[in-house]
Amino acid sequence: MLQFNKVNFSYSSHRVLHDCSFAVSNGELVYMVGKSGCGKSTLLQLCYFNLFPDDGEVVVAGFSSASASEKIIPALRRKLGIVFQDFKLLSDRTVFDNLAYILEINNYPAKKRRGRVEEVLRDLGILHLKNSYPQTLSGGEQQRTAIGRAIVNEPLLVIADEPTGNLDPQTSEEIVSIFKDISLKGTAVLLATHNYDIIDPSAKILRIEDGKVSPVRIKK
C-alpha cells in the first residue's frame, strides 16, 4: 500500500531524510515515532505528494512519486484519508456536513451519502453531534470528527499526524483504539507521534532519528 524506496529529502542544504526505506501493508497499523522536528511531518507530506523526494521513490496505492504529475495527485488523494495535527475542520459546516462534503467532492452517490455519514459518525460515537459546529466541540470530539472525515470515503490508507497531541491520556487511548479498529477493517494506517505512551508495543514501530528510518521495539 505504501512503499518508501531509498528516499532522500532536503530543505535547501538541510538534509531531513536520508536513504529511507519501509513499507506499510493493507490492514497494518504502523507507528512512526521520533522527537519533535525530526522529520515526521515531512515524511507524511511525502506520502500524499505534497512534497517529493530529492531522489528515491515513494509508491502509494499504486502511484509513484517518480512519475507523478499535477493531474494525478487528486486521484491519489481520493484514495487516502489524512488526519491533520490541527484538525482543519470547516468551521462554517456542521459535523455532518464536514463529512458529507468529502463524499460530494469525490462523487459518492448522492442517495447513499446520508447513510454513509451517519454510519461513520455512529461508529465513532458522535452521531448525536451531527448538527454541531466544530468550535462547540471538545478536542476529542473534534479529533473524532477529523477521523470521520478521513475515513468516510473508505480510503486505502489513513495518514495521521500527531492525532493525540493536544488530548488528555484517556481521550488519547480512545483515539488510538479507533485507529486500531480502522486497520482491522483492512485499511492501512500510518500514525506519527512523539508520545510513546499511546503506542501498542506489539505493532510495527518505526523511528526517525538523524534523518534515517529504522524499526524499533519498545517496552511498557
Rosetta blueprint (number, residue, H / E / L):
1 M L
2 L E
3 Q E
4 F E
5 N E
6 K E
7 V E
8 N E
9 F E
10 S E
11 Y E
12 S L
13 S L
14 H E
15 R E
16 V E
17 L E
18 H E
19 D E
20 C E
21 S E
22 F E
23 A E
24 V E
25 S L
26 N L
27 G L
28 E L
29 L E
30 V E
31 Y E
32 M E
33 V E
34 G L
35 K L
36 S L
37 G L
38 C L
39 G L
40 K H
41 S H
42 T H
43 L H
44 L H
45 Q H
46 L H
47 C H
48 Y L
49 F L
50 N L
51 L L
52 F L
53 P L
54 D L
55 D E
56 G E
57 E E
58 V E
59 V E
60 V E
61 A L
62 G L
63 F E
64 S E
65 S L
66 A L
67 S L
68 A L
69 S L
70 E L
71 K L
72 I L
73 I H
74 P H
75 A H
76 L H
77 R H
78 R L
79 K L
80 L E
81 G E
82 I E
83 V E
84 F L
85 Q L
86 D L
87 F L
88 K L
89 L L
90 L L
91 S L
92 D L
93 R L
94 T L
95 V H
96 F H
97 D H
98 N H
99 L H
100 A H
101 Y H
102 I H
103 L H
104 E H
105 I H
106 N L
107 N L
108 Y L
109 P L
110 A H
111 K H
112 K H
113 R H
114 R H
115 G H
116 R H
117 V H
118 E H
119 E H
120 V H
121 L H
122 R H
123 D H
124 L L
125 G L
126 I L
127 L H
128 H H
129 L H
130 K L
131 N L
132 S L
133 Y L
134 P H
135 Q H
136 T H
137 L L
138 S L
139 G H
140 G H
141 E H
142 Q H
143 Q H
144 R H
145 T H
146 A H
147 I H
148 G H
149 R H
150 A H
151 I H
152 V L
153 N L
154 E L
155 P L
156 L L
157 L E
158 V E
159 I E
160 A E
161 D E
162 E L
163 P L
164 T L
165 G L
166 N L
167 L L
168 D L
169 P H
170 Q H
171 T H
172 S H
173 E H
174 E H
175 I H
176 V H
177 S H
178 I H
179 F H
180 K H
181 D H
182 I H
183 S H
184 L H
185 K L
186 G L
187 T L
188 A E
189 V E
190 L E
191 L E
192 A E
193 T E
194 H L
195 N L
196 Y H
197 D H
198 I H
199 I L
200 D L
201 P L
202 S L
203 A L
204 K E
205 I E
206 L E
207 R E
208 I E
209 E E
210 D L
211 G L
212 K E
213 V E
214 S E
215 P E
216 V L
217 R L
218 I L
219 K L
220 K L
